[in-house]
Amino acid sequence: MIIEHKIVIADIKLVADFQRYILYWRKRFTEQPITDFCSVIRINSTAPFEEQENYFLLCDVLPEDRILREELQKQRLKEILEQQQQERNDTNFHGICMFCNEEFLGNRSVILNHMAREHAFNIGLPDNIVNCNEFLCTLQKKLDNLQCLYCEKTFRDKNTLKDHMRKKQHRKINPKNREYDRFYVINYLELGKSWEEVQLEDDRELLDHQEDDWSDWEEHPASAVCLFCEKQAETIEKLYVHMEDAHEFDLLKIKSELGLNFYQQVKLVNFIRRQVHQCRCYGCHVKFKSKADLRTHMEETKHTSLLPDRKTWDQLEYYFPTYENDTLLCTLSDSESDLTVQEQNENVPIISEDTSKLYALKQSSILNQLLLQECLKTRRNYHRSNFHVFSYKTDMKE
């Protein structure tokens, strides 16, 4: 169009549907002269007249062009939302995990949540994604070409690529790659704005409406996932009901009976998550080949409610979550009554040492006893390894 017809279209990347855009203006140019719509740009204006050329700029400064672009954007957004809704309701999805080749059937959220939890690969919430099949195929093609999804470097073999993405924590997509923009609904919301621009918008205009009535505001929390299966629930109450009905596991009852405070609940949840992730029954310690086999076993033997002794799961290592962004952990109760229960159960007084007399503190500190014991232990090991025998007097001099 530039070479043959001298027509330049401004901000062509912002045209939501280029084919419809072209067809519209093709019809309009047959109805009126092109100069009625386009700005004329003359090049080589200082050259002789026969060497001068006129170019025609079509842009959204023209109200008709602006309205057309907005209508195309609205139409495109409508189509994208319809496609997204269709994918959300689709139960015939079929996909294979890019990292472990496990096959998934049902809804697209199953494979996306699996990759997020099992492989720490999170491309976003399923409800934010559109054209999911094409998206996964695009990512799979890059991995097949031995290309890192984040830094986009190419490697010599699959194992090298796998180690690189794991060690460098590159199990995520490159946010600067515009190729992925078409797979996120946020990029269709406003004309000419990408997801970065939408997120970086200034919120100062909200300050002008501080007196507005927010009584009808309803918060929609992120879905929490069951401890034993892939079931998600919009509210924690529904998730508790599901775990009790489907798995005979009553977290609230366990909390009450054992008098668990917030941090103990966290450790218990992380312990169960890790055991299920490793396909191991925490009731009888038997390991299974798959999570499905584990669930079947625990349901048949009623081992979901057979918790091990507290000393097994009440360990520091279970402060760390098994899965990133575990919503269930954020919904656990942290009321002050929990602290009261803990204090009543433990009843351990904590008395600080007087640091005003440091010399006396050094002489009477319990650390001296610990240091002496460690020194004696080191000497004994030294004596055994070198087959030397020293008298008590010589040993004390050392």
Secondary structure as the mmCIF struct_conf table of DSSP 4:
data_model
#
loop_
_struct_conf.conf_type_id
_struct_conf.id
_struct_conf.beg_label_comp_id
_struct_conf.beg_label_asym_id
_struct_conf.beg_label_seq_id
_struct_conf.end_label_comp_id
_struct_conf.end_label_asym_id
_struct_conf.end_label_seq_id
HELX_RH_AL_P HELX_RH_AL_P1 ILE A 2 HIS A 5
STRN STRN1 ILE A 7 ILE A 9
TURN_TY1_P TURN_TY1_P1 ALA A 10 ASP A 11
HELX_RH_3T_P HELX_RH_3T_P1 ILE A 12 LEU A 14
BEND BEND1 ALA A 16 ALA A 16
HELX_RH_AL_P HELX_RH_AL_P2 PHE A 18 GLU A 31
BEND BEND2 GLN A 32 GLN A 32
HELX_RH_3T_P HELX_RH_3T_P2 ILE A 34 ASP A 36
TURN_TY1_P TURN_TY1_P2 PHE A 37 PHE A 37
BEND BEND3 CYS A 38 CYS A 38
STRN STRN2 SER A 39 ILE A 43
BEND BEND4 ASN A 44 ASN A 44
TURN_TY1_P TURN_TY1_P3 SER A 45 THR A 46
BEND BEND5 ALA A 47 ALA A 47
HELX_RH_3T_P HELX_RH_3T_P3 PHE A 49 GLU A 51
STRN STRN3 GLU A 53 LEU A 58
TURN_TY1_P TURN_TY1_P4 ASP A 60 VAL A 61
BEND BEND6 LEU A 62 LEU A 62
HELX_RH_AL_P HELX_RH_AL_P3 PRO A 63 ASN A 89
STRN STRN4 PHE A 93 ILE A 96
TURN_TY1_P TURN_TY1_P5 MET A 98 CYS A 100
STRN STRN5 GLU A 103 GLY A 106
HELX_RH_AL_P HELX_RH_AL_P4 ARG A 108 HIS A 119
HELX_RH_3T_P HELX_RH_3T_P4 PRO A 126 ASN A 128
STRN STRN6 ILE A 129 ILE A 129
BEND BEND7 VAL A 130 ASN A 131
HELX_RH_AL_P HELX_RH_AL_P5 CYS A 132 ASP A 144
TURN_TY1_P TURN_TY1_P6 ASN A 145 LEU A 146
STRN STRN7 GLN A 147 GLN A 147
TURN_TY1_P TURN_TY1_P7 LEU A 149 CYS A 151
STRN STRN8 THR A 154 THR A 154
BEND BEND8 ARG A 156 ASP A 157
HELX_RH_AL_P HELX_RH_AL_P6 LYS A 158 LYS A 167
TURN_TY1_P TURN_TY1_P8 LYS A 168 GLN A 169
BEND BEND9 LYS A 172 LYS A 172
TURN_TY1_P TURN_TY1_P9 PRO A 175 LYS A 176
HELX_RH_3T_P HELX_RH_3T_P5 ARG A 178 PHE A 183
STRN STRN9 TYR A 184 TYR A 184
HELX_RH_3T_P HELX_RH_3T_P6 VAL A 185 TYR A 188
BEND BEND10 LEU A 189 GLU A 190
TURN_TY1_P TURN_TY1_P10 LEU A 191 GLY A 192
HELX_RH_AL_P HELX_RH_AL_P7 TRP A 195 GLN A 199
TURN_TY1_P TURN_TY1_P11 LEU A 200 LEU A 200
HELX_RH_3T_P HELX_RH_3T_P7 ARG A 204 HIS A 209
TURN_TY1_P TURN_TY1_P12 GLN A 210 GLU A 211
BEND BEND11 ASP A 212 ASP A 212
TURN_TY1_P TURN_TY1_P13 SER A 215 ASP A 216
HELX_LH_PP_P HELX_LH_PP_P1 PRO A 221 SER A 223
STRN STRN10 ALA A 224 VAL A 225
BEND BEND12 LEU A 227 GLU A 230
STRN STRN11 GLN A 232 ALA A 233
BEND BEND13 GLU A 234 THR A 235
HELX_RH_AL_P HELX_RH_AL_P8 ILE A 236 HIS A 247
HELX_RH_AL_P HELX_RH_AL_P9 LEU A 251 LEU A 258
TURN_TY1_P TURN_TY1_P14 GLY A 259 GLY A 259
HELX_RH_AL_P HELX_RH_AL_P10 PHE A 262 HIS A 277
TURN_TY1_P TURN_TY1_P15 GLN A 278 CYS A 279
STRN STRN12 ARG A 280 ARG A 280
TURN_TY1_P TURN_TY1_P16 TYR A 282 CYS A 284
STRN STRN13 LYS A 287 LYS A 287
BEND BEND14 LYS A 289 SER A 290
HELX_RH_AL_P HELX_RH_AL_P11 LYS A 291 THR A 301
TURN_TY1_P TURN_TY1_P17 LYS A 302 LYS A 302
HELX_RH_3T_P HELX_RH_3T_P8 HIS A 303 SER A 305
HELX_RH_AL_P HELX_RH_AL_P12 ARG A 310 TRP A 313
BEND BEND15 GLN A 315 GLN A 315
HELX_RH_3T_P HELX_RH_3T_P9 LEU A 316 TYR A 319
BEND BEND16 PHE A 320 PHE A 320
BEND BEND17 THR A 322 TYR A 323
TURN_TY1_P TURN_TY1_P18 GLU A 324 ASN A 325
HELX_RH_AL_P HELX_RH_AL_P13 THR A 327 CYS A 330
TURN_TY1_P TURN_TY1_P19 THR A 331 THR A 331
BEND BEND18 LEU A 332 LEU A 332
HELX_RH_AL_P HELX_RH_AL_P14 GLU A 336 GLU A 346
TURN_TY1_P TURN_TY1_P20 THR A 355 SER A 356
HELX_RH_AL_P HELX_RH_AL_P15 LEU A 358 SER A 364
HELX_RH_AL_P HELX_RH_AL_P16 ILE A 366 ASN A 386
TURN_TY1_P TURN_TY1_P21 PHE A 387 PHE A 387
HELX_RH_AL_P HELX_RH_AL_P17 TYR A 392 LYS A 397
#
